[in-house]
Amino acid sequence: MIVPMHSATFRSRRSRVRVVAIALLALAAAVAGREARAQSAQMLGERRALIERATRASTEGAHARALEFLARAGEISMTPSLRAFVAAEQVASGQRAAAVGTAERCVREATPDATLVDRERVLATCRGIVSRWRGRMARLNVRLPAGTPTDDAEVFVAGTTVAASDLGAPVFVEAGSVLVEARSRRAGGFRRRIDVSAGQDVTVAIEFRPNVQVATPATARPLQLTLQSHSPSPMPFVVLSLGGASLIVSGVMLGLHVGSVGSLNAMCMIEADNLRHCPTTASSIQASAEAFGTVGIVTLAVGAALVTTGVVWAALAGRNAQRERVTIGVGGGRGSGSVALALSF
C-alpha cells in the first residue's frame, strides 16, 4: 500500500525541530555563562574579603592571623602581589627564613609579568626582603633518593614541613643547628642535625633507613606558602567532560538521523503532484528519523553550552585574579619588623 505524504510537511517538521534546538542552545549558553560569572564573582568577593581581614589583622599587629587569612585567599588565587603581602607578613611575624623563600618566588613570578598592576612596587618589596635577609640565612638543598615519589616522602626542616612542591628547591633556614628529618612509608626514616652559618649553601642527601622512626614534629607547619597561582577547582573540567560526552551522543544520534532519512528517501518517490508516496513501513522510519534528529540537535545544544561554560569558567577565574591590587612596603630602620600596607582593588 502506498501512502501519500507531502514533502513540504516533512521539511516543515524538521524546520521546527531546528528552531527549538537553536532556542535551547541560546538559553543554555546564557544560563551557563551567567552561572559561571556568578560563581567567579563570588570567589573573587570572598578572596577580597579575606585580604581585607588580613589587612586589618596586620594593622592590629596580629600577623599570624593575617597570614592565615592570606593563606585562604591564596588558595582561591595566588598572585605575585598577594605573595609580596605574605612575605611582608612573614617578616613581621619573625618567619624571616620563610619570607626569603616567598619573596624569591614573588620576584620570579613578577619579573616576566609585564601586565601586573603596580609591578615595580611589588618587585621592589620582594627584592628588598630578599636583599635584606637572604645574606643572614643558610640555604639547604634537600635531595631525596633517586626514584622516591614525592607523595611517599615527608621532609621536616627545623620542625617545619617542607611542601612536596618545594622539594628540590632551596630551603632557607636561620644560621645555627638545624635538624633535618624525613620519612617514607616504604623506605623508613632519616634524621640528621647539621650546623649551618649565614650565607652557607648546604646539600643534604636523604638516606632512608628502615630502623629510623620519625614522628611528626609537634610544631610542624608549612615552611613556605606554596600555593597555586590559580584555583585548582575541578568543576570546569567536570563540566567540559559532560559537554564532551553530550557531543558524542549528539554525533551518534545525528548519524542515525541521517541514515534514517536516507532509507526514507530510498523507499519513497516524489511524484509530479508534489506528494511523497511511501509504503506503510515508512511511517515508523520517519518517526525514528525525527526522534534521532531531535535528540541529536538537543544534545548538541547542551554539549556546546557545557563546553562553553567550562571554557568561560576557567577563563574568568584566571582573568579575575589579575583585577586585584595589593601594594606593600616594608618600613622601619635596621632590625625593624614594621610593615606598611596599602590595598586597592
N, C-alpha and C positions, 0 to 999 in steps of 0.2 A: 504494500500500500504506500502511495506517495502522498506526503502531507505538504501542502504549500506553506511557505514561510517567507515573509518579507525580509529581504536582506537589510533594508533600511532599519527595520525594527531591531535586528540583531546588532547592527552598528550603534544604534541609539542606546541600547543597554550597556554596551561596552564603554560608551562615552560617559554615561552616568557614573559607572564604577570609577573611571579615571578622575572625574570631578570630585567624588567623595574621597578618594585616596589622596589627591592633592590637598584638599582641605584638611584631612587628618595629618598629613605631613607638616603643613604650616602650623597647625595648632600644637602638635607635639614638639616641634622645634622651638616655638615661642615659649611653651611651658618649661621645657628643659633648660633653655637659656636663662629664663628668669630664676629657676631654682638654683642653677649653678652660680649666678651672680649673687643671689641672696645668701647662699652658704659661704661664698668667698667673702662677702661683705661682713658676715657675722664673725668669721675667723679674724678678719682684719680689725674689727672693732674690739674683739677680745684681746688681740695682741697689743693694740694701742692702750687699752685699759691696764694691762699688765705693766707696760713700760711706764705709764703714769704713776702706778703704785710703787714701782721701783724708784722712780724719781723722788717721790715723797719720802720713802724709807731712807734713801740716801741723804736727803736734806736733814732728816731727823737723826742721822748718824747710825742708822740700823743697816749697815752694809751687808751683813749676812742675809737679812731678809730681802734686801734689794736684789741680791744675787739669785735668790730663789725665784723671785718674780721674773727676772731676766731669763733664767733657765727655761721657765714655762713659755715665755714669749718666743724664745729661740726654737722651741720645739714646733711652733707654728711656722716660723720662718726666721732664719738667721741671716743677717746681712753684715757687711763689714762695719757699718755704723753701729749696729747693736753689739757687735763683737768688741768694738772700741769701748763702749759703755761697760761691758763686762770686765774688760781688762782694767779699766779705771777703778771699778768697784773692788776688784781683787786686790789691787794695790792698797786701797783704803782699808780693807779688812785684814791686811797683813799677809795675804797669799801672793807674795811677790814672785815666787818661782812660777806659779800657775799663770800670773799676769804676763810674764815674759812670753810664755808659750802662746797665750791667747793673742797678745799684741803682734807677735811674729806672724801668726796666721792672718790676722787682720791686714797686715802690710801685704802679704802675698795675695790676698783676695782683692784689696782695694787698688793696688798698683795698676793692674791691666784694665780696670773697670772705669773707662772714661765717662760713663753716663751716671756714675754715682753722685748723688746730691751731696754738696759740701765735701767733696772728695779730699781737697787739700787739708782741711781741718782734721778730718778723720785720720788721714795719713800722718799728719803732724802729731796727733795724740798718740797713736800707736808707736810711731818711731821714737817719740820722746820716752815712752815707757821702756822700750827695748834698749835705747841708748843709756838710760839712767840705771837700769837694774841688771841688764844682761851680764855686765862685767863682774858683778858680785855673785853670780850663780855659777854652778858647775853643770855641765851637760852630760847626762847619762844616755848612752845608746844601748838599749836593751835588745838583745838578739835571741830569738827562740831557736831551738834546734831545727835544722832543715826538715821540712815536711810536716812540722807541727801545725795543725789547724788552729787559727786564732780563736775559734769558738770553743776549743777544748782547753785553752790555757788562760789562766788568770795571773796577772802580774801586779804586785804591790811594791811601791817605792815609798819609803819613809811612812808607811802605814796608810798610804792612799792608793786607790785603784787606778791603774793605767788603762784607759779605754782601749778596746780591741782595735779601733780605728787609728789609735796613736802608736801602736806597736810598730817599731821600725823607725819612728821619728824621734828626735832628741827630746829627752825629758829634763826639764830644768829643776834643780834642787838647790837648797841652801848649802853653803860650804860647811863641812864638818863630817860627822859619822852618819852614814846613810845605810839603812837596812833594805836590801833588795830581796823580795820573796816571790816565788811563783809556784803554781801547782797545776797539775794536769790530771784529769780523771784516768787517763790511760798510762801515763809515764811516771807519776809520783810527784815529788816536790823538790824545791830548790830554796836555799837560804844562804845569803852571804852579806856580811857587813863590810862596807868599804869606806875609806876616808877620802874625801874629795876637798879640793881647795877652789877658791874663786877663780873662774876662768878656765878651769881644767875640763878637758873633754875625755870622758872615760867610756869605754865599751865594756858591757857586762854580757858575757855569753852564758845563757841559761843552760844548765846541765841537770836534767831531771834525774832523781834517784828514787827508787821505789820505797826505800826506808825513811825518807824525809817527809814528815807530815807538816803541812802548813794550814793554819786556821785563818779564817777571815779576820783581819785586824778590826778591833772594835771601832777604830776611827776611820775605817775605810770609806772613802768618798771619791768621786771622780777628781783626778788631779787637774785636768783641764776640761773646760766646757767644749766638747767636740760635738757640735750639733749640726744637723743637716742645713744646707743653705735653703732648702725648700721642704715644705711639709711632706712627709712620706706617706700621706694618706693613700690607701689602696683603692678608694672609691672610684677615681677616674678610670682606673684600669678595669674595675669590675663593670662599669658602665660601657666601656669600649668592648669588652668581651661579650656582653649581652647584645650590643649592637652588631658585632660581627656574626654572632650566631643567628640573629634575626635576618641579616642579609643573606646568609647561606640558605636559610629556609625560603626566603623570597626567591632566590635563584632557582631552587628546586621547583617551587610552585609555578613560577613563570615558565620554566621549561615544560612542565606538564601542561600548562595552558596552551603554549604554542603547539605542542603535539596534538592536543585535543582539537584545536582549531584546524590544524592540517588534516586530521582524519575527517572532520566535519565537512571541510571543503571538498575532500576527495569523494565523498558519498553523495553530495548534494549538487544540483545543477541549477543555474540561474537561467530562466527562460526569457523570452522577449517581453513578457508581461512584468518583468522586474520582480518575479516571485522566485524564491529559493525552494525548489522541490526536493524534499528529503524523505528517506524511508522513516518508518516509525521509530527505529532504534536511534535515530539522530537526536531525539529529544533528550535522552539521558546523556549523550555525549555533549550536547550543548550545555546542559546544566552543569556537567563536570567542568567544562571549559570556563564557564562563568565563575564557578566556585574557585577553581585554581587561580584564575585571574584576579579575583577579589582578594583572596588570601595573599597572593604574591605581591600585589601592589600595597596592601596594608602593611605587611611585614617589611616591605621595602621602606615605607614611610617611617615605621617605628625604628627600624635599624639605622636609617640615616639620622633620625633625631637623636638616638642614643649615642651614635658615634660623634655627632656634632657636640652633644652635651659633654662627653668625655674630653674632647679636644679643648672646648671653650673653658671647661672647669680647670684643667691643668694650666691653660694659658693665663687665665685670670689670677690664679693663685701665684704664679710667678711674677706677673706684672704688678700686682698689688703690693708685693714685698718691696718694690722699688719706690713706692709712693710715700714712704715714711722717712723722716729725717731725725737723726739723733746727733746732737752736737755736744762733744765732751771736751773739757780742758782740764789738765792736771795742774793744780796750782800749788803755791807754797814754796818755801825755801828748802835747802838741803835737809833731808831726813823727814820732811813733812809728808803727811799722808792725806792732805786735804784734796778734795776733788770738787771742781766747779762744773755744773751741769746745765745745759740748756737744751730743751726739746722743742721741735716744731714739726708740724705734720702738714 
